[in-house]
Amino acid sequence: MLVADPPLAAEYRELRSRLAALSNEEKAVELRTISLAVRRSIIEMISTAKLGHIGGDFSVTDIMVTCFAGVLNLDPTQPHWADRDRFVLSKGHCAAALYSTLAYCGFFPRAELTTFMAPLSALNGHPNRVKVPGVETNSGPLGHGFPVATGAALAASLDGKSWRTVVVLGDGEMQEGSNWEAAMTASHYELANLTAIVDRNRLQQGARTEDTKALEPLGDKWTSFGWELRDIDGHDHVAILQALEPSSTGKPVAIVANTIKGKGVSFMEDRVEWHHKVPTPEQVRLALEELV
């Protein structure tokens, strides 16, 4: 398994301490800067590897950075600390966003990002919990991560623990029945310590979600399953911070985060072909010019 980068872990602790004293608006300024750096890292990783899911990586980056840098109670030097918060990336194909975020938070050296998808690299195409600190469960097959997260939240509830679980799902992934079984279970057990975030970029592999299998009214579905609904702009760091506040109703919290696939690069935004596409060297140059 990879191990923490001590200087970066120290920077992460200092960042969390500094952010704790700021308003959400002030926190958002720093989180936006980190999100830009993470996006730049992602495009370089995918360009080098010649593989990756850049559109979904970019749509989920602001959510991921806000969770790790702004909200979750974690220690990169103790990735298995019993009382840590749990983060599950159910849309595991967007591993590049997770790896880059973890590296920027000190869970392992940033130099490891250059090995993304290389033979024998710990940073393969889907997250592996026995190779990468900060990964709670292996994910990739859609519909698996959310049930695992529900089980984690139930375990905390049974043990009387205060740690929380956050799970990020793709919107196309919500077409999997196992997710709605998990949603029903979480509601039944009143898992107020569980937050599910749907990366609602409205595109999945090959088409729009509504043309493939319509999800709307998505918010009403969550409400009918007994969840507290929060509908937000998934690129607004202040809105994400507010939405990640604890449950106010005693119910599990569902955040429908409205995002743009390929966010941050004009020629990628809301384009279905960037679900899984490798940029040319010229496109990398143009993208990096925009990500400043």
Disulfide bonds with the S-S distance in Angstrom:
none
